[in-house]
């Protein structure tokens, strides 16, 4: 239903819900579920939705394809525009992201600008529910591409890629001095007030949970989010939009929706708004509504691999990952409306960068010499009018600079990432040489060849069945003992898990892949399909490999830890709200529920969970039975404290799983 409707700006929906009477608000959720069956797209681009013979709602999107003004949604009934029909159709449509502020520079043509913020490549991760998330997790959203100002809105993130100036230059070229970061400006009174209002709206949504978090609760969040954007807090607005999209996905029971994802986006929103309301002026919390590209001078970059991008709202494309001689990571993105067909076709589309006569397939196995480069803080290369690019011959993974990615064990590389990057930042690409052990459940189990190496789990970078990720991993699993060189992104929400983007043969190994020469020693798992001819001949004898791992060897420390009790309590609150947490605590009892946490030495987790349960059940009433403290503020703070502790503890368990000997 909602895929036939144009995206609607959050403030338009919030205004429509606010204009309804209390009686109509009670009917809104049911109206949203029932409307849209007769949605029809007209020749002029508008979409009409009929409500029997009583009314017809017409949505007329603007040139950007979204409904951004109230007058673009009209109803033929007598109560319009304060009618249930119009508001129900707006509530059934997907949410549009806030547009990026235009770059004031005259040389500001950047890839993806026409399509808004770029979705994250990959899917099924932690950034948010739905297909638009990155492969680690990404959060992203089921309704559209991640919003500006969000760490999840960037397709590539790696150590060394955050330098706005002084990017690697050609040999002999003078290096520009890095600019010192601008000091954070203190928050203004309107900003702290907007953050406090968004905190209150988020707390009420948390107390309601998915069960009661209908259109009215969501509209309050959207209204507060729009106020935050007007106050100059785009990161807070982006976090609120991810929560609303997650609530929608959970209420509609969409495929791939996980309570763990919604728990993560709620935690991010509450954490951001709490700090902003307290006056914290960290630029990472305030965010930016314009993706800034700064001069990068002359660059020389070489292709690593391609990664398909697919968003649940119809965005599709490709991100090609690049590497400079000094090890800095860059990327070229081509993401626009078009869905799966666009994601599949963009892998061989031309690269819109400085007039280079290369497609993305050629760039992933080639290189570029760029003059007048423009670079975002995340390492994304811009396509400004002054940029000039010349193709270079590519280098194999066995040569520099790519060889350095495979020079140290994966556990050491992940430990470095965990120590240097924040929890919300995108994991960097890492490479490793492994030997296939076999398939265990949904995992392809591999092991690095050095002594005491842990078993690693490989999962598809994107689960969509029309993309070849999963099929390629199944074929690799049928060759135990196969030596592989893997380039991927660690999934920091799972124990010792890597999401591979590309694979290649291991230098010097006999039982390894046999790829065509034109592939330059690597296969992009999201585009290239491995065939029988790419594997060793049956007569080749594999090196001795460990037997497929038994279940105890692949036990997940996150699942085995008694922290699952805290996780269940938090997710119970997300699903059923404050009342469900109180009822669950009363049913189990604090000793039975959290005694195992204390016995395992997780005293802080037990205390925080107990405090959350007590706060959820604290509903003081006056002599007439009325709530004397109806605010959800205390409950939200108790929930946030437990969720923050759980996230930190689980991150430590994930780090330990990479270093553990199996």
ROVOSE-345878 format. One record per residue (C-alpha): residue number from 1; z negated, y, x. Coordinates in steps of 0.1 Angstrom, whole numbers. Each point is the difference from the previous one (the first is absolute). Last residue first. Layout:
BEGIN
- NUM | Z | Y | X
...
This chain:
BEGIN
- 662 | -196 | -217 | 382
- 661 | -13 | 26 | 24
- 660 | -9 | 32 | -16
- 659 | 16 | 33 | 12
- 658 | 22 | 7 | -30
- 657 | -27 | -12 | -24
- 656 | -26 | 24 | 15
- 655 | 22 | 30 | -8
- 654 | 3 | -12 | -36
- 653 | -38 | -5 | -2
- 652 | -5 | 36 | 13
- 651 | 23 | 14 | -27
- 650 | -19 | -20 | -26
- 649 | -32 | 16 | 10
- 648 | 15 | 35 | -1
- 647 | 16 | -5 | -34
- 646 | -33 | -15 | -14
- 645 | -20 | 30 | 12
- 644 | 24 | 24 | -16
- 643 | 0 | -19 | -32
- 642 | -38 | -2 | -2
- 641 | -3 | 38 | 6
- 640 | 28 | 8 | -24
- 639 | -16 | -20 | -28
- 638 | -33 | 17 | 5
- 637 | 17 | 34 | 0
- 636 | 20 | -8 | -31
- 635 | -31 | -12 | -18
- 634 | -19 | 32 | 9
- 633 | 29 | 22 | -12
- 632 | 6 | -18 | -33
- 631 | -17 | 27 | -20
- 630 | -15 | -10 | -34
- 629 | -36 | 9 | 11
- 628 | -22 | 4 | -31
- 627 | 20 | -26 | -20
- 626 | -9 | 3 | -37
- 625 | -25 | -24 | -15
- 624 | -19 | 26 | -20
- 623 | -30 | 0 | 24
- 622 | 22 | 5 | 30
- 621 | 21 | -25 | 18
- 620 | 3 | -11 | 36
- 619 | 30 | -22 | 8
- 618 | -7 | -16 | 34
- 617 | 17 | -34 | -1
- 616 | 29 | 12 | 22
- 615 | -25 | 16 | 24
- 614 | -19 | -32 | 4
- 613 | 31 | -20 | 6
- 612 | 12 | 25 | 26
- 611 | -34 | 0 | 17
- 610 | 0 | -38 | 2
- 609 | 34 | 0 | 15
- 608 | -10 | 27 | 26
- 607 | -31 | -20 | 9
- 606 | 19 | -33 | 4
- 605 | 27 | 16 | 21
- 604 | -26 | 16 | 22
- 603 | -18 | -33 | 5
- 602 | 30 | -19 | 11
- 601 | -20 | -24 | 22
- 600 | 14 | -31 | -16
- 599 | -33 | -6 | -18
- 598 | 2 | 36 | -14
- 597 | 35 | -6 | -14
- 596 | -10 | -34 | -14
- 595 | -28 | 17 | -19
- 594 | 24 | 24 | -17
- 593 | 8 | -17 | -33
- 592 | -29 | -24 | -3
- 591 | -26 | 27 | 9
- 590 | 17 | 28 | -19
- 589 | 3 | -19 | -33
- 588 | 32 | -18 | -11
- 587 | 2 | 11 | -36
- 586 | -16 | 34 | 4
- 585 | 23 | 8 | 29
- 584 | 31 | -10 | -19
- 583 | -10 | 20 | -30
- 582 | -6 | 32 | 21
- 581 | 33 | -4 | 18
- 580 | 19 | -6 | -33
- 579 | -16 | 31 | -15
- 578 | 11 | 22 | 29
- 577 | 37 | -9 | -4
- 576 | 16 | -32 | -10
- 575 | 28 | -6 | 26
- 574 | -10 | 25 | 27
- 573 | -37 | -8 | -4
- 572 | 7 | -37 | 2
- 571 | 20 | 7 | 31
- 570 | -30 | 16 | 17
- 569 | -23 | -29 | -10
- 568 | 25 | -26 | 12
- 567 | 3 | 18 | 33
- 566 | -37 | 1 | 5
- 565 | -2 | -37 | -7
- 564 | 30 | -7 | 22
- 563 | -21 | 14 | 28
- 562 | -15 | -35 | 2
- 561 | 26 | -6 | 27
- 560 | 24 | -29 | -5
- 559 | 26 | 20 | -18
- 558 | 2 | 28 | 26
- 557 | -4 | -26 | 28
- 556 | 32 | -18 | -14
- 555 | -1 | -37 | 7
- 554 | 31 | -10 | 19
- 553 | -16 | -25 | 23
- 552 | -21 | -15 | -28
- 551 | 32 | -7 | -20
- 550 | 17 | -21 | 26
- 549 | 25 | 15 | 24
- 548 | 33 | -16 | 4
- 547 | 0 | -20 | 31
- 546 | 1 | 19 | 33
- 545 | 33 | 2 | 18
- 544 | 15 | -20 | 28
- 543 | 32 | 18 | 11
- 542 | 29 | -8 | -22
- 541 | 27 | -25 | 10
- 540 | 36 | 12 | -5
- 539 | 21 | -27 | -16
- 538 | -3 | 17 | -34
- 537 | 17 | 31 | 14
- 536 | -22 | 30 | 1
- 535 | 1 | 25 | -29
- 534 | 26 | 27 | -7
- 533 | 27 | -25 | -10
- 532 | -22 | -10 | -29
- 531 | 0 | 34 | -15
- 530 | -23 | 30 | 2
- 529 | 7 | 28 | -25
- 528 | 2 | 35 | 15
- 527 | -12 | 28 | -23
- 526 | -38 | 0 | -4
- 525 | -6 | -24 | 28
- 524 | 18 | 22 | 25
- 523 | 13 | -26 | 26
- 522 | -4 | 7 | 37
- 521 | 17 | -8 | 33
- 520 | 28 | 26 | 0
- 519 | 13 | -10 | -34
- 518 | 35 | 2 | 14
- 517 | -7 | -30 | 22
- 516 | -7 | -22 | -29
- 515 | -35 | -15 | -2
- 514 | -12 | -33 | 15
- 513 | -37 | -1 | -9
- 512 | -24 | -19 | 22
- 511 | -6 | -35 | 14
- 510 | 12 | 6 | 36
- 509 | -23 | 30 | 8
- 508 | 9 | 23 | 29
- 507 | 0 | 32 | -20
- 506 | -15 | -6 | -35
- 505 | 26 | 3 | -27
- 504 | -2 | 27 | -26
- 503 | -18 | 10 | -31
- 502 | -1 | 31 | -22
- 501 | -22 | 17 | -26
- 500 | -30 | -23 | 2
- 499 | -31 | 7 | -21
- 498 | -28 | -12 | 21
- 497 | -33 | -15 | -11
- 496 | -31 | -7 | 20
- 495 | -24 | 3 | -30
- 494 | 14 | 22 | -27
- 493 | -4 | 37 | -8
- 492 | 12 | 11 | 34
- 491 | 35 | -15 | -6
- 490 | 15 | 3 | 35
- 489 | 35 | 14 | 1
- 488 | 29 | -20 | 15
- 487 | 20 | -9 | 30
- 486 | 1 | -38 | 7
- 485 | 14 | -19 | 30
- 484 | 2 | -36 | -10
- 483 | -4 | -34 | 16
- 482 | 6 | -28 | -25
- 481 | -26 | -28 | 3
- 480 | 1 | -7 | -37
- 479 | 35 | 7 | -14
- 478 | -3 | 0 | -39
- 477 | -22 | 30 | 1
- 476 | 29 | 22 | 13
- 475 | 20 | -9 | -31
- 474 | -28 | 10 | -23
- 473 | -5 | 33 | 19
- 472 | 37 | 8 | -5
- 471 | -2 | -7 | -37
- 470 | -31 | 23 | -3
- 469 | 16 | 30 | 16
- 468 | 35 | -4 | -14
- 467 | -2 | 27 | -27
- 466 | 9 | -11 | -35
- 465 | -33 | -18 | -4
- 464 | -20 | 32 | 4
- 463 | -31 | -8 | 21
- 462 | 5 | 27 | 27
- 461 | -14 | -4 | 36
- 460 | -2 | -37 | -7
- 459 | -31 | -16 | 14
- 458 | -7 | -13 | 35
- 457 | -35 | -15 | 7
- 456 | -12 | -1 | 36
- 455 | -21 | -28 | 15
- 454 | -22 | 14 | 28
- 453 | 9 | -1 | 37
- 452 | -26 | -18 | 22
- 451 | 26 | -6 | 27
- 450 | 34 | 17 | -2
- 449 | 29 | -12 | -21
- 448 | -6 | 22 | -31
- 447 | -5 | -20 | -31
- 446 | 19 | -2 | -32
- 445 | -8 | -8 | -37
- 444 | 26 | 9 | -26
- 443 | -22 | 8 | -29
- 442 | 4 | -6 | -38
- 441 | -18 | -33 | 2
- 440 | -2 | -12 | 36
- 439 | 35 | -1 | 15
- 438 | 5 | -11 | 36
- 437 | -11 | 5 | 36
- 436 | 27 | 23 | 11
- 435 | -5 | 12 | 36
- 434 | -6 | 37 | 7
- 433 | 12 | 29 | 21
- 432 | -14 | 33 | -11
- 431 | 11 | 34 | -12
- 430 | -19 | 29 | -16
- 429 | 10 | 26 | -25
- 428 | -26 | 26 | -8
- 427 | -24 | -3 | -29
- 426 | 4 | 30 | -25
- 425 | -31 | 22 | -1
- 424 | -26 | -2 | -27
- 423 | -26 | -18 | 20
- 422 | 3 | 24 | 29
- 421 | 17 | -10 | 31
- 420 | -12 | -2 | 36
- 419 | -24 | -29 | 0
- 418 | 17 | -21 | -26
- 417 | 33 | 5 | 18
- 416 | -13 | -10 | 33
- 415 | -16 | -31 | -14
- 414 | 34 | -8 | -16
- 413 | 17 | 2 | 34
- 412 | -26 | -22 | 17
- 411 | 2 | -26 | -28
- 410 | 38 | 0 | 3
- 409 | -1 | -9 | 36
- 408 | 17 | 24 | 25
- 407 | 35 | 5 | 13
- 406 | 19 | -4 | -33
- 405 | 2 | 37 | -8
- 404 | 7 | 8 | 36
- 403 | 33 | -19 | -2
- 402 | 14 | 26 | -25
- 401 | 3 | 28 | 26
- 400 | 13 | -17 | 20
- 399 | 18 | -33 | 0
- 398 | -7 | -34 | -16
- 397 | 2 | 15 | -35
- 396 | 37 | 7 | 7
- 395 | 13 | 35 | 7
- 394 | 25 | 19 | -20
- 393 | 29 | 19 | 12
- 392 | -2 | 36 | -9
- 391 | 13 | 20 | -29
- 390 | 1 | 38 | 2
- 389 | -20 | 22 | -22
- 388 | 0 | 38 | -7
- 387 | -26 | 17 | -21
- 386 | 7 | 36 | -9
- 385 | 6 | -7 | -37
- 384 | -33 | -18 | -4
- 383 | -1 | -37 | -3
- 382 | -37 | -7 | 6
- 381 | -15 | -28 | 21
- 380 | -32 | -15 | -14
- 379 | -27 | -3 | 26
- 378 | -30 | 5 | -22
- 377 | -5 | 36 | 10
- 376 | 36 | 7 | -11
- 375 | 27 | 3 | 25
- 374 | 30 | 23 | 5
- 373 | 24 | -8 | 28
- 372 | 21 | 27 | 16
- 371 | 20 | -26 | 21
- 370 | -3 | -36 | -9
- 369 | 12 | -29 | 22
- 368 | 0 | -30 | -23
- 367 | -4 | -38 | 3
- 366 | 13 | -33 | -10
- 365 | -12 | -32 | -17
- 364 | -18 | 17 | -29
- 363 | 26 | 28 | 2
- 362 | 28 | -24 | -7
- 361 | -16 | -14 | -31
- 360 | -9 | 35 | -11
- 359 | 36 | 12 | 3
- 358 | 13 | 19 | 29
- 357 | 25 | 28 | 6
- 356 | -27 | 26 | 8
- 355 | 7 | 34 | -17
- 354 | -35 | 13 | 8
- 353 | -18 | -25 | -22
- 352 | 12 | -14 | -33
- 351 | 1 | -36 | 11
- 350 | 28 | -19 | -18
- 349 | -10 | -27 | -24
- 348 | -3 | -37 | 12
- 347 | -36 | -5 | -9
- 346 | 4 | 25 | -29
- 345 | 18 | -27 | -20
- 344 | -31 | -22 | -6
- 343 | -24 | 28 | -7
- 342 | 26 | 18 | -22
- 341 | 6 | -31 | -21
- 340 | -37 | -6 | -3
- 339 | -7 | 35 | -14
- 338 | 26 | 27 | 0
- 337 | -18 | 33 | 4
- 336 | -2 | 12 | 37
- 335 | -15 | -12 | 32
- 334 | 19 | 3 | 34
- 333 | -27 | 2 | 27
- 332 | 4 | 4 | 38
- 331 | -31 | -10 | 20
- 330 | -18 | 9 | 31
- 329 | -25 | -18 | 23
- 328 | -11 | 13 | 34
- 327 | 1 | -26 | 28
- 326 | 11 | 23 | 29
- 325 | 36 | -11 | -2
- 324 | 1 | 8 | -37
- 323 | -2 | -26 | -28
- 322 | 18 | -1 | -34
- 321 | -8 | -15 | -34
- 320 | 28 | 1 | -26
- 319 | -13 | 7 | -35
- 318 | 21 | -12 | -29
- 317 | 7 | 9 | -36
- 316 | -12 | -3 | -36
- 315 | -16 | 21 | -26
- 314 | 1 | -13 | -35
- 313 | -35 | 5 | -13
- 312 | -14 | -32 | 14
- 311 | 9 | 11 | 35
- 310 | 19 | -20 | 26
- 309 | 4 | 7 | 37
- 308 | 18 | -24 | 23
- 307 | -10 | -1 | 37
- 306 | 24 | 2 | 29
- 305 | -8 | -9 | 36
- 304 | -7 | 13 | 35
- 303 | 26 | 26 | 7
- 302 | 0 | 21 | 31
- 301 | -9 | 37 | 4
- 300 | 10 | 28 | 24
- 299 | -13 | 33 | -10
- 298 | 9 | 37 | 8
- 297 | -23 | 26 | -14
- 296 | -25 | -11 | -27
- 295 | 1 | 31 | -21
- 294 | -24 | -2 | -30
- 293 | 4 | -16 | -34
- 292 | -27 | 8 | -25
- 291 | -4 | -22 | -31
- 290 | -11 | 26 | -26
- 289 | -28 | -5 | -25
- 288 | -26 | -5 | 28
- 287 | -33 | -18 | -1
- 286 | -34 | 14 | -8
- 285 | -18 | -31 | 13
- 284 | 20 | -6 | 32
- 283 | -3 | 38 | 6
- 282 | -38 | -4 | 2
- 281 | -15 | 29 | -18
- 280 | -32 | -17 | -13
- 279 | -17 | 22 | -26
- 278 | -21 | -25 | -19
- 277 | 26 | -1 | -27
- 276 | 26 | -10 | 26
- 275 | -22 | -28 | 13
- 274 | -6 | -14 | -35
- 273 | 36 | 5 | -10
- 272 | 14 | -21 | 29
- 271 | -26 | -28 | -3
- 270 | 4 | -2 | -38
- 269 | 38 | -2 | 3
- 268 | 0 | -25 | 28
- 267 | -25 | -23 | -17
- 266 | 20 | 1 | -32
- 265 | 32 | -9 | 20
- 264 | -18 | -29 | 17
- 263 | -15 | -14 | -32
- 262 | 35 | 2 | -17
- 261 | 14 | -22 | 28
- 260 | -29 | -25 | -2
- 259 | 6 | -2 | -37
- 258 | 34 | -14 | 7
- 257 | 33 | 8 | -19
- 256 | 28 | -22 | 13
- 255 | 16 | -5 | -34
- 254 | -10 | 27 | -24
- 253 | -30 | -4 | -23
- 252 | 8 | 31 | -20
- 251 | -36 | 12 | 3
- 250 | 0 | -8 | 37
- 249 | 33 | 17 | 6
- 248 | -11 | 31 | -19
- 247 | -33 | 1 | 18
- 246 | 17 | -3 | 33
- 245 | 24 | 28 | -9
- 244 | -29 | 22 | -9
- 243 | -18 | -8 | 33
- 242 | 31 | 7 | 21
- 241 | 4 | 33 | -18
- 240 | -36 | 9 | 9
- 239 | 6 | -8 | 37
- 238 | 31 | 23 | 0
- 237 | -20 | 28 | -16
- 236 | -27 | -3 | 26
- 235 | 26 | 1 | 28
- 234 | 17 | 30 | -16
- 233 | -31 | 22 | 2
- 232 | 14 | 36 | -1
- 231 | -18 | 14 | -31
- 230 | 31 | -6 | -21
- 229 | -1 | -36 | 12
- 228 | -36 | -4 | -10
- 227 | 7 | 14 | -34
- 226 | 28 | -25 | -5
- 225 | -24 | -28 | 10
- 224 | -26 | 12 | -25
- 223 | 26 | -1 | -28
- 222 | 12 | -34 | 12
- 221 | -35 | -14 | 0
- 220 | -7 | 13 | -35
- 219 | 33 | -15 | -11
- 218 | -10 | -34 | 14
- 217 | -32 | 0 | -21
- 216 | 20 | 9 | -31
- 215 | 28 | -25 | 7
- 214 | -23 | -30 | 3
- 213 | -28 | -8 | 25
- 212 | -21 | -19 | -24
- 211 | 8 | -35 | 12
- 210 | 12 | 11 | 34
- 209 | -34 | 15 | 9
- 208 | -18 | 27 | -21
- 207 | -26 | 7 | 27
- 206 | 27 | 3 | 26
- 205 | 20 | 23 | -22
- 204 | -31 | 22 | -6
- 203 | -6 | 1 | 38
- 202 | 37 | 9 | 6
- 201 | -3 | 29 | -25
- 200 | -32 | 12 | 17
- 199 | 15 | -2 | 34
- 198 | 31 | 19 | -11
- 197 | -22 | 28 | -13
- 196 | -19 | 1 | 33
- 195 | 32 | 1 | 19
- 194 | 13 | 29 | -22
- 193 | -32 | 19 | 5
- 192 | 1 | -6 | 38
- 191 | 36 | 13 | 1
- 190 | -7 | 30 | -23
- 189 | -30 | 10 | 23
- 188 | 22 | -1 | 31
- 187 | -1 | -28 | 25
- 186 | -5 | 10 | 36
- 185 | 31 | 1 | 22
- 184 | 4 | -29 | 24
- 183 | 9 | 11 | 35
- 182 | 37 | -4 | 9
- 181 | 7 | -30 | 21
- 180 | 10 | 9 | 36
- 179 | 38 | -1 | 5
- 178 | 12 | -25 | 24
- 177 | 17 | 14 | 31
- 176 | 37 | -5 | 0
- 175 | 13 | -25 | 26
- 174 | 28 | 13 | 23
- 173 | 31 | -23 | -1
- 172 | 4 | -22 | 30
- 171 | 1 | -32 | -19
- 170 | 7 | 7 | -37
- 169 | -29 | 12 | -19
- 168 | -30 | -17 | -15
- 167 | -17 | 21 | -27
- 166 | -17 | 31 | 13
- 165 | -6 | 15 | -34
- 164 | -13 | -14 | -33
- 163 | -17 | -29 | 16
- 162 | -10 | -25 | -26
- 161 | 22 | -28 | 10
- 160 | -20 | -10 | 31
- 159 | -18 | -28 | -18
- 158 | 21 | -11 | -30
- 157 | 8 | 8 | -35
- 156 | 32 | -5 | -19
- 155 | 10 | 2 | -37
- 154 | -23 | 30 | -9
- 153 | -13 | 4 | -35
- 152 | -30 | -23 | 6
- 151 | -17 | 26 | 21
- 150 | 0 | 22 | -31
- 149 | 9 | 37 | 3
- 148 | 31 | -5 | -21
- 147 | -2 | -25 | -27
- 146 | 9 | -37 | 3
- 145 | 32 | -10 | -16
- 144 | -1 | -9 | -37
- 143 | -17 | -18 | -28
- 142 | -14 | -31 | 16
- 141 | -16 | 20 | 28
- 140 | -2 | 1 | 36
- 139 | -35 | -17 | 18
- 138 | 11 | -10 | 18
- 137 | -5 | -28 | 13
- 136 | 11 | -16 | 31
- 135 | 34 | -5 | -15
- 134 | 2 | 35 | -13
- 133 | -5 | 7 | -36
- 132 | 28 | 7 | -24
- 131 | 0 | -33 | -16
- 130 | -32 | 3 | -20
- 129 | -36 | 9 | 4
- 128 | -12 | 24 | 26
- 127 | -1 | 5 | 37
- 126 | -13 | -35 | 4
- 125 | 30 | -20 | 3
- 124 | 26 | -16 | -21
- 123 | 30 | 17 | 14
- 122 | 21 | 10 | 29
- 121 | 13 | 33 | 9
- 120 | -21 | 30 | -12
- 119 | 16 | 22 | -26
- 118 | 15 | 33 | 11
- 117 | -11 | 33 | -14
- 116 | 26 | 17 | -21
- 115 | 35 | -14 | -5
- 114 | 19 | 30 | 11
- 113 | -21 | 3 | 31
- 112 | 7 | -36 | 10
- 111 | 14 | 9 | 34
- 110 | -7 | 35 | 11
- 109 | 21 | 32 | -4
- 108 | -24 | 27 | 13
- 107 | 21 | 22 | 23
- 106 | -6 | 32 | -20
- 105 | -38 | -5 | 5
- 104 | -21 | 7 | -30
- 103 | -4 | -37 | -7
- 102 | -1 | -4 | -38
- 101 | -33 | -11 | -15
- 100 | 1 | -36 | -8
- 99 | 2 | -9 | -36
- 98 | -30 | -15 | -18
- 97 | 6 | -36 | -7
- 96 | 13 | -10 | -34
- 95 | -20 | -23 | -22
- 94 | 18 | -27 | -19
- 93 | 7 | 4 | -37
- 92 | -23 | -16 | -26
- 91 | -24 | 30 | -1
- 90 | 29 | 24 | -6
- 89 | 12 | -22 | -28
- 88 | -35 | -1 | -15
- 87 | -5 | 38 | 3
- 86 | 33 | 7 | -19
- 85 | -8 | -25 | -28
- 84 | -37 | 10 | -4
- 83 | 8 | 36 | -8
- 82 | -11 | 34 | 14
- 81 | 37 | 10 | 7
- 80 | 7 | -8 | -27
- 79 | -19 | -5 | -32
- 78 | 30 | 3 | -23
- 77 | 18 | -29 | 16
- 76 | 33 | 4 | 21
- 75 | -17 | -4 | 34
- 74 | 8 | 18 | 32
- 73 | -6 | -7 | 37
- 72 | 19 | 23 | 24
- 71 | -19 | 30 | -15
- 70 | -32 | -12 | 17
- 69 | 16 | 4 | 35
- 68 | 4 | -25 | 29
- 67 | 17 | -29 | -17
- 66 | 16 | -18 | 30
- 65 | 36 | -8 | 11
- 64 | 2 | 27 | 27
- 63 | 26 | 18 | -21
- 62 | -24 | 3 | -28
- 61 | -10 | -27 | -25
- 60 | 6 | 4 | -37
- 59 | -25 | -22 | -19
- 58 | 7 | -2 | -38
- 57 | -26 | -13 | -25
- 56 | 13 | -11 | -34
- 55 | -22 | 2 | -30
- 54 | -8 | -15 | -34
- 53 | 28 | -25 | -7
- 52 | -14 | -25 | 24
- 51 | -15 | 15 | 31
- 50 | 32 | 4 | 21
- 49 | 1 | 6 | 37
- 48 | 28 | 21 | 14
- 47 | 9 | 4 | 37
- 46 | 21 | 29 | 13
- 45 | 28 | -5 | 26
- 44 | 27 | 19 | -20
- 43 | 15 | -33 | -11
- 42 | -32 | -12 | -16
- 41 | -25 | -26 | 13
- 40 | -16 | -19 | -28
- 39 | -37 | -10 | -4
- 38 | -4 | -23 | -31
- 37 | -29 | -20 | 14
- 36 | -15 | 31 | 15
- 35 | -32 | 2 | -20
- 34 | -24 | -28 | -8
- 33 | -23 | 1 | 30
- 32 | -1 | 38 | 2
- 31 | -9 | 2 | -37
- 30 | -29 | -24 | 5
- 29 | -13 | 20 | 29
- 28 | 3 | 33 | -20
- 27 | -17 | -9 | -32
- 26 | -35 | 12 | 10
- 25 | 17 | 32 | 14
- 24 | 15 | 6 | -34
- 23 | -35 | 4 | -17
- 22 | -13 | 22 | 28
- 21 | 29 | 24 | -5
- 20 | 28 | 0 | 25
- 19 | 7 | 30 | 23
- 18 | -19 | -15 | 30
- 17 | 23 | -30 | -1
- 16 | 31 | 22 | 2
- 15 | -14 | 21 | 28
- 14 | -9 | -31 | 21
- 13 | 35 | -14 | -5
- 12 | 17 | 32 | 11
- 11 | -24 | 4 | 29
- 10 | 8 | -35 | 13
- 9 | 38 | 7 | 2
- 8 | 19 | -26 | -20
- 7 | 24 | -26 | 14
- 6 | 30 | -8 | -22
- 5 | -3 | -28 | -25
- 4 | 20 | -33 | 2
- 3 | -24 | -14 | 26
- 2 | -29 | 6 | -24
- 1 | 12 | -26 | -24
